[in-house]
């Protein structure tokens, strides 16, 4: 992956980027990458824009309607118990 260096950054811009990074609680590097992604249209509101592949394998796997989804979630929620001993 390519790295870049930006020379002679305006002090105002530098401070604003630092403030954004602090506000979000993320690194300066991640903040700059997120801002660049937004600037070139690869993210909207901080969320990456990617092609939707949800239906790509539907013909092989099938899909559930909302009623089937709700029934499944209700069934697994009832039986799901986490034993703290398993996480020691």
C-alpha angles and dihedrals in degrees: 000000000000124000124203136197122212115207128205098011112190111254090232092053092044091053093046092052090048090050092050091050091050093046091052094040093231135120123278089242093055091045093053092047091050092049091049091049090052092047093055095041099254092122137031119208090348093306117118115244111225134161114274108245097168094114098041095101099027093112090058099040105026124219139248127238119227093267092053091046092051092048091052094048091049091050096050094042092059095052098039111109125161117213110208089208089068090063100054 
